[in-house]
Each structure stands twice: as structure tokens, then as C-alpha cells.
Amino acid sequence: MNISLPKTISGWCMWLFFLWVGLSAFVPFFAGLAIVSGILALGYAVFSFLGM
């Protein structure tokens, strides 16, 4: 099995968004910082639109 890392900024934003949301389901500290989820989601949308 070969796992590859994202090659674009939007890919990193998406990857980190799902990691953050997944961790927030189990660790209350991450759920308290919900603004990070919004920033990562917005980052994905903007960078994806720009093709980065």
C-alpha cells in the first residue's frame, strides 16, 4: 500500500480539514477551535478555484 501526500495547496487544505474534523470528534480541544475548520474549508475553496 502506497500513500501519497497532496501536491497542491488545496489538497493540503482538504487533507488537513478532514484530519481536523476527525480529531475533533474524539478530542474536545479540537472541537473548541472550530474556526480552524472554517479557515481550512475556505482555503480549499479559494485555492481550488485558483488551481493551486
MMTF fields as JSON, N, C-alpha, C and O atoms, coordinates in Angstrom:
{
  "mmtfVersion": "1.0.0",
  "mmtfProducer": "UNKNOWN",
  "numBonds": 207,
  "numAtoms": 208,
  "numGroups": 52,
  "numChains": 1,
  "numModels": 1,
  "chainsPerModel": [1],
  "groupsPerChain": [52],
  "chainIdList": ["A"],
  "bondAtomList": [4, 2, 8, 6, 12, 10, 16, 14, 20, 18, 24, 22, 28, 26, 32, 30, 36, 34, 40, 38, 44, 42, 48, 46, 52, 50, 56, 54, 60, 58, 64, 62, 68, 66, 72, 70, 76, 74, 80, 78, 84, 82, 88, 86, 92, 90, 96, 94, 100, 98, 104, 102, 108, 106, 112, 110, 116, 114, 120, 118, 124, 122, 128, 126, 132, 130, 136, 134, 140, 138, 144, 142, 148, 146, 152, 150, 156, 154, 160, 158, 164, 162, 168, 166, 172, 170, 176, 174, 180, 178, 184, 182, 188, 186, 192, 190, 196, 194, 200, 198, 204, 202],
  "bondOrderList": [1, 1, 1, 1, 1, 1, 1, 1, 1, 1, 1, 1, 1, 1, 1, 1, 1, 1, 1, 1, 1, 1, 1, 1, 1, 1, 1, 1, 1, 1, 1, 1, 1, 1, 1, 1, 1, 1, 1, 1, 1, 1, 1, 1, 1, 1, 1, 1, 1, 1, 1],
  "groupList": [{"groupName": "MET", "atomNameList": ["N", "CA", "C", "O"], "elementList": ["N", "C", "C", "O"], "formalChargeList": [0, 0, 0, 0], "bondAtomList": [1, 0, 2, 1, 3, 2], "bondOrderList": [1, 1, 2], "singleLetterCode": "M", "chemCompType": "L-PEPTIDE LINKING"}, {"groupName": "ASN", "atomNameList": ["N", "CA", "C", "O"], "elementList": ["N", "C", "C", "O"], "formalChargeList": [0, 0, 0, 0], "bondAtomList": [1, 0, 2, 1, 3, 2], "bondOrderList": [1, 1, 2], "singleLetterCode": "N", "chemCompType": "L-PEPTIDE LINKING"}, {"groupName": "ILE", "atomNameList": ["N", "CA", "C", "O"], "elementList": ["N", "C", "C", "O"], "formalChargeList": [0, 0, 0, 0], "bondAtomList": [1, 0, 2, 1, 3, 2], "bondOrderList": [1, 1, 2], "singleLetterCode": "I", "chemCompType": "L-PEPTIDE LINKING"}, {"groupName": "SER", "atomNameList": ["N", "CA", "C", "O"], "elementList": ["N", "C", "C", "O"], "formalChargeList": [0, 0, 0, 0], "bondAtomList": [1, 0, 2, 1, 3, 2], "bondOrderList": [1, 1, 2], "singleLetterCode": "S", "chemCompType": "L-PEPTIDE LINKING"}, {"groupName": "LEU", "atomNameList": ["N", "CA", "C", "O"], "elementList": ["N", "C", "C", "O"], "formalChargeList": [0, 0, 0, 0], "bondAtomList": [1, 0, 2, 1, 3, 2], "bondOrderList": [1, 1, 2], "singleLetterCode": "L", "chemCompType": "L-PEPTIDE LINKING"}, {"groupName": "PRO", "atomNameList": ["N", "CA", "C", "O"], "elementList": ["N", "C", "C", "O"], "formalChargeList": [0, 0, 0, 0], "bondAtomList": [1, 0, 2, 1, 3, 2], "bondOrderList": [1, 1, 2], "singleLetterCode": "P", "chemCompType": "L-PEPTIDE LINKING"}, {"groupName": "LYS", "atomNameList": ["N", "CA", "C", "O"], "elementList": ["N", "C", "C", "O"], "formalChargeList": [0, 0, 0, 0], "bondAtomList": [1, 0, 2, 1, 3, 2], "bondOrderList": [1, 1, 2], "singleLetterCode": "K", "chemCompType": "L-PEPTIDE LINKING"}, {"groupName": "THR", "atomNameList": ["N", "CA", "C", "O"], "elementList": ["N", "C", "C", "O"], "formalChargeList": [0, 0, 0, 0], "bondAtomList": [1, 0, 2, 1, 3, 2], "bondOrderList": [1, 1, 2], "singleLetterCode": "T", "chemCompType": "L-PEPTIDE LINKING"}, {"groupName": "GLY", "atomNameList": ["N", "CA", "C", "O"], "elementList": ["N", "C", "C", "O"], "formalChargeList": [0, 0, 0, 0], "bondAtomList": [1, 0, 2, 1, 3, 2], "bondOrderList": [1, 1, 2], "singleLetterCode": "G", "chemCompType": "PEPTIDE LINKING"}, {"groupName": "TRP", "atomNameList": ["N", "CA", "C", "O"], "elementList": ["N", "C", "C", "O"], "formalChargeList": [0, 0, 0, 0], "bondAtomList": [1, 0, 2, 1, 3, 2], "bondOrderList": [1, 1, 2], "singleLetterCode": "W", "chemCompType": "L-PEPTIDE LINKING"}, {"groupName": "CYS", "atomNameList": ["N", "CA", "C", "O"], "elementList": ["N", "C", "C", "O"], "formalChargeList": [0, 0, 0, 0], "bondAtomList": [1, 0, 2, 1, 3, 2], "bondOrderList": [1, 1, 2], "singleLetterCode": "C", "chemCompType": "L-PEPTIDE LINKING"}, {"groupName": "PHE", "atomNameList": ["N", "CA", "C", "O"], "elementList": ["N", "C", "C", "O"], "formalChargeList": [0, 0, 0, 0], "bondAtomList": [1, 0, 2, 1, 3, 2], "bondOrderList": [1, 1, 2], "singleLetterCode": "F", "chemCompType": "L-PEPTIDE LINKING"}, {"groupName": "VAL", "atomNameList": ["N", "CA", "C", "O"], "elementList": ["N", "C", "C", "O"], "formalChargeList": [0, 0, 0, 0], "bondAtomList": [1, 0, 2, 1, 3, 2], "bondOrderList": [1, 1, 2], "singleLetterCode": "V", "chemCompType": "L-PEPTIDE LINKING"}, {"groupName": "ALA", "atomNameList": ["N", "CA", "C", "O"], "elementList": ["N", "C", "C", "O"], "formalChargeList": [0, 0, 0, 0], "bondAtomList": [1, 0, 2, 1, 3, 2], "bondOrderList": [1, 1, 2], "singleLetterCode": "A", "chemCompType": "L-PEPTIDE LINKING"}, {"groupName": "TYR", "atomNameList": ["N", "CA", "C", "O"], "elementList": ["N", "C", "C", "O"], "formalChargeList": [0, 0, 0, 0], "bondAtomList": [1, 0, 2, 1, 3, 2], "bondOrderList": [1, 1, 2], "singleLetterCode": "Y", "chemCompType": "L-PEPTIDE LINKING"}],
  "groupTypeList": [0, 1, 2, 3, 4, 5, 6, 7, 2, 3, 8, 9, 10, 0, 9, 4, 11, 11, 4, 9, 12, 8, 4, 3, 13, 11, 12, 5, 11, 11, 13, 8, 4, 13, 2, 12, 3, 8, 2, 4, 13, 4, 8, 14, 13, 12, 11, 3, 11, 4, 8, 0],
  "groupIdList": [1, 2, 3, 4, 5, 6, 7, 8, 9, 10, 11, 12, 13, 14, 15, 16, 17, 18, 19, 20, 21, 22, 23, 24, 25, 26, 27, 28, 29, 30, 31, 32, 33, 34, 35, 36, 37, 38, 39, 40, 41, 42, 43, 44, 45, 46, 47, 48, 49, 50, 51, 52],
  "secStructList": [7, 7, 7, 7, 7, 7, 7, 1, 2, 2, 2, 2, 2, 2, 2, 2, 2, 2, 2, 2, 2, 2, 2, 2, 6, 6, 7, 2, 2, 2, 2, 2, 6, 6, 2, 2, 2, 2, 2, 2, 2, 2, 2, 2, 2, 2, 2, 2, 2, 2, 6, 7],
  "xCoordList": [0.847, 0.0, 0.894, 1.831, 0.601, 1.42, 0.544, -0.392, 0.849, 0.091, 0.904, 2.073, 0.276, 0.981, 0.435, -0.741, 1.298, 0.903, 0.36, 0.703, -0.483, -1.034, 0.083, 1.117, -0.15, 0.843, 0.446, 1.236, -0.77, -1.244, -1.646, -1.863, -1.741, -2.167, -3.612, -3.95, -4.463, -5.861, -5.951, -6.791, -5.094, -5.059, -4.673, -5.244, -3.698, -3.298, -4.421, -4.657, -5.113, -6.229, -7.315, -7.867, -7.625, -8.656, -8.205, -8.977, -6.97, -6.426, -6.439, -6.853, -5.982, -5.948, -7.346, -7.575, -8.29, -9.667, -10.259, -10.823, -10.131, -10.703, -9.975, -10.598, -8.686, -7.941, -8.427, -8.651, -8.593, -9.038, -10.441, -10.691, -11.36, -12.74, -12.801, -13.559, -12.009, -11.974, -11.451, -11.988, -10.405, -9.868, -10.835, -10.907, -11.571, -12.495, -13.649, -14.311, -13.893, -14.946, -14.523, -15.371, -13.215, -12.719, -12.016, -11.951, -11.493, -10.749, -11.477, -11.525, -12.033, -12.82, -12.031, -12.623, -10.727, -9.915, -10.029, -10.131, -10.013, -10.098, -11.49, -11.617, -12.516, -13.884, -14.059, -14.846, -13.334, -13.417, -12.808, -13.132, -11.942, -11.305, -11.918, -11.215, -13.23, -13.964, -13.62, -13.842, -13.085, -12.741, -11.667, -11.61, -10.828, -9.799, -10.447, -9.95, -11.539, -12.258, -12.757, -12.657, -13.291, -13.775, -12.653, -12.815, -11.525, -10.377, -9.86, -9.546, -9.77, -9.303, -10.289, -9.877, -11.589, -12.596, -12.555, -12.642, -12.422, -12.317, -11.024, -11.016, -9.948, -8.679, -8.788, -8.269, -9.461, -9.644, -10.446, -10.085, -11.53, -12.383, -11.625, -11.707, -10.896, -10.168, -9.034, -8.912, -8.213, -7.067, -7.495, -6.829, -8.597, -9.111, -9.603, -9.369, -10.281, -10.774, -9.6, -9.676, -8.524, -7.352, -6.475, -5.571, -6.743, -5.963, -4.62, -3.679, -4.524, -3.248, -3.25, -2.268],
  "yCoordList": [-1.169, 0.0, 1.233, 1.331, 2.162, 3.352, 4.588, 4.821, 5.371, 6.589, 7.769, 7.926, 8.595, 9.767, 11.027, 11.099, 11.999, 13.268, 14.189, 14.039, 15.141, 16.089, 16.914, 17.183, 17.302, 18.063, 19.521, 20.317, 19.88, 21.254, 21.819, 21.079, 23.145, 23.796, 23.415, 23.185, 23.351, 22.97, 21.532, 21.215, 20.679, 19.296, 19.217, 18.436, 20.032, 20.071, 20.606, 20.087, 21.639, 22.184, 21.141, 21.018, 20.393, 19.364, 18.259, 17.816, 17.821, 16.754, 17.171, 16.401, 18.4, 18.895, 19.137, 18.945, 19.558, 19.758, 18.446, 18.413, 17.372, 16.101, 15.543, 14.905, 15.766, 15.349, 16.114, 15.523, 17.438, 18.285, 17.9, 17.768, 17.719, 17.376, 15.978, 15.744, 15.069, 13.728, 13.725, 13.03, 14.5, 14.571, 15.272, 14.926, 16.246, 16.974, 16.096, 16.425, 14.996, 14.075, 13.334, 12.854, 13.242, 12.475, 13.332, 12.946, 14.485, 15.344, 16.683, 17.445, 16.978, 18.205, 19.486, 20.486, 19.479, 20.67, 21.111, 22.305, 20.155, 20.48, 21.009, 21.878, 20.495, 20.965, 22.404, 23.156, 22.788, 24.146, 25.168, 26.353, 24.731, 25.618, 25.405, 25.14, 25.524, 25.253, 26.23, 25.928, 27.39, 28.373, 27.824, 28.218, 26.929, 26.332, 25.52, 25.516, 24.841, 24.08, 25.005, 24.688, 26.143, 27.113, 27.678, 27.851, 27.965, 28.502, 27.481, 27.832, 26.232, 25.186, 24.96, 24.753, 24.995, 24.826, 25.989, 25.784, 27.196, 28.362, 28.326, 28.684, 27.898, 27.758, 26.773, 27.017, 25.656, 24.679, 25.277, 25.107, 25.976, 26.545, 27.574, 27.562, 28.453, 29.511, 28.932, 29.25, 28.092, 27.543, 26.584, 26.484, 25.881, 25.005, 25.832, 25.473, 26.934, 27.815, 28.421, 28.566, 28.772, 29.346, 28.308, 28.654, 27.04, 25.962, 25.739, 25.296, 26.04, 25.881, 24.594, 24.272],
  "zCoordList": [0.0, 0.0, 0.0, 0.792, -0.882, -1.032, -0.831, -1.595, 0.192, 0.465, -0.037, 0.315, -0.86, -1.368, -0.701, -0.344, -0.544, 0.056, -1.021, -2.194, -0.639, -1.621, -2.272, -1.66, -3.512, -4.254, -4.437, -4.944, -4.032, -4.183, -2.823, -1.864, -2.764, -1.519, -1.193, -0.033, -2.223, -1.976, -1.47, -0.628, -1.979, -1.498, -0.03, 0.731, 0.361, 1.763, 2.639, 3.729, 2.172, 2.949, 3.148, 4.241, 2.103, 2.21, 3.165, 4.015, 3.026, 3.861, 5.325, 6.192, 5.601, 6.975, 7.528, 8.722, 6.677, 7.116, 7.641, 8.734, 6.864, 7.293, 8.506, 9.355, 8.605, 9.792, 11.012, 12.069, 10.873, 11.99, 12.45, 13.648, 11.495, 11.847, 12.472, 13.413, 11.948, 12.523, 13.951, 14.813, 14.199, 15.558, 16.503, 17.682, 16.002, 16.873, 17.35, 18.335, 16.67, 17.118, 18.39, 19.142, 18.625, 19.767, 20.82, 21.987, 20.418, 21.342, 21.465, 20.499, 22.616, 22.775, 22.489, 22.083, 22.689, 22.426, 20.975, 20.693, 20.054, 18.629, 18.264, 17.401, 18.91, 18.644, 19.119, 18.544, 20.163, 20.669, 19.726, 19.805, 18.846, 17.877, 16.496, 15.521, 16.434, 15.195, 14.086, 12.913, 14.427, 13.395, 12.451, 11.287, 12.939, 12.089, 10.971, 9.845, 11.266, 10.239, 9.139, 7.953, 9.539, 8.562, 7.711, 6.503, 8.325, 7.583, 6.577, 5.439, 6.986, 6.07, 4.932, 3.79, 5.227, 4.18, 3.192, 1.981, 3.707, 2.841, 2.029, 0.851, 2.653, 1.938, 0.801, -0.288, 1.041, -0.036, -1.183, -2.347, -0.862, -1.908, -2.744, -3.972, -2.088, -2.804, -3.64, -4.823, -3.043, -3.769, -4.871, -5.902, -4.66, -5.702, -6.891, -8.045, -6.6, -7.657, -8.439, -9.659, -7.74, -8.382, -9.066, -9.827, -8.795, -9.408, -8.774, -9.433, -7.507, -6.792, -6.03, -5.361]
}
